[in-house]
Amino acid sequence: MTELSVLDLQNLRHLIGGYSTTHCKMTDYASKTEDPEIKKLFQDAADSAMKNKQELMKFL
């Protein structure tokens, strides 16, 4: 495995933080809506953000 540069680590930190924020917001939005279709849309977005975050964490 190749070594990560400082810039690579900073970019990963930025992306992982963004996905973490997105996951939290989408989960919160899903919990506050009554419409089942909208709730599923937000929950799917939250799940996707968590999956992306976990994939990026593998690089660390």
C-alpha positions as a Markdown table, in Angstrom:
| # | Residue | x | y | z |
|---|---|---|---|---|
| 1 | Met | 0.0 | 0.0 | 0.0 |
| 2 | Thr | 1.3 | 3.4 | -0.9 |
| 3 | Glu | 1.8 | 6.1 | 1.7 |
| 4 | Leu | -0.7 | 8.9 | 2.0 |
| 5 | Ser | 0.6 | 12.5 | 1.7 |
| 6 | Val | -0.5 | 15.2 | 4.1 |
| 7 | Leu | -2.7 | 16.6 | 1.4 |
| 8 | Asp | -4.3 | 13.2 | 0.9 |
| 9 | Leu | -5.0 | 13.0 | 4.6 |
| 10 | Gln | -6.5 | 16.5 | 4.7 |
| 11 | Asn | -8.8 | 15.6 | 1.8 |
| 12 | Leu | -9.9 | 12.4 | 3.4 |
| 13 | Arg | -10.6 | 14.3 | 6.7 |
| 14 | His | -12.6 | 16.8 | 4.8 |
| 15 | Leu | -14.6 | 14.2 | 2.8 |
| 16 | Ile | -15.2 | 12.0 | 5.9 |
| 17 | Gly | -16.4 | 15.0 | 7.9 |
| 18 | Gly | -18.8 | 16.0 | 5.2 |
| 19 | Tyr | -20.3 | 12.5 | 4.9 |
| 20 | Ser | -20.6 | 12.4 | 8.7 |
| 21 | Thr | -22.4 | 15.7 | 8.8 |
| 22 | Thr | -24.7 | 14.6 | 5.9 |
| 23 | His | -25.5 | 11.4 | 7.7 |
| 24 | Cys | -26.5 | 13.3 | 10.9 |
| 25 | Lys | -28.6 | 15.8 | 9.0 |
| 26 | Met | -30.4 | 13.3 | 6.9 |
| 27 | Thr | -31.1 | 11.1 | 9.9 |
| 28 | Asp | -32.5 | 14.2 | 11.8 |
| 29 | Tyr | -34.7 | 15.2 | 8.8 |
| 30 | Ala | -36.0 | 11.6 | 8.5 |
| 31 | Ser | -37.0 | 11.6 | 12.1 |
| 32 | Lys | -38.9 | 14.8 | 11.8 |
| 33 | Thr | -41.0 | 14.1 | 8.7 |
| 34 | Glu | -44.3 | 12.4 | 8.7 |
| 35 | Asp | -44.5 | 11.5 | 5.0 |
| 36 | Pro | -43.3 | 7.9 | 4.5 |
| 37 | Glu | -41.8 | 8.6 | 1.0 |
| 38 | Ile | -39.9 | 11.6 | 2.2 |
| 39 | Lys | -38.8 | 9.7 | 5.3 |
| 40 | Lys | -37.4 | 6.9 | 3.1 |
| 41 | Leu | -35.7 | 9.4 | 0.8 |
| 42 | Phe | -33.9 | 11.0 | 3.8 |
| 43 | Gln | -33.1 | 7.6 | 5.4 |
| 44 | Asp | -31.6 | 6.3 | 2.1 |
| 45 | Ala | -29.5 | 9.4 | 1.8 |
| 46 | Ala | -28.3 | 8.9 | 5.4 |
| 47 | Asp | -27.4 | 5.3 | 4.7 |
| 48 | Ser | -25.6 | 6.2 | 1.6 |
| 49 | Ala | -23.5 | 8.9 | 3.4 |
| 50 | Met | -22.6 | 6.4 | 6.1 |
| 51 | Lys | -21.6 | 3.8 | 3.5 |
| 52 | Asn | -19.4 | 6.4 | 1.7 |
| 53 | Lys | -17.8 | 7.4 | 5.0 |
| 54 | Gln | -17.0 | 3.8 | 5.9 |
| 55 | Glu | -15.4 | 3.2 | 2.5 |
| 56 | Leu | -13.2 | 6.3 | 2.9 |
| 57 | Met | -12.2 | 5.2 | 6.4 |
| 58 | Lys | -10.6 | 2.1 | 4.8 |
| 59 | Phe | -7.9 | 4.4 | 3.4 |
| 60 | Leu | -6.7 | 5.4 | 6.8 |
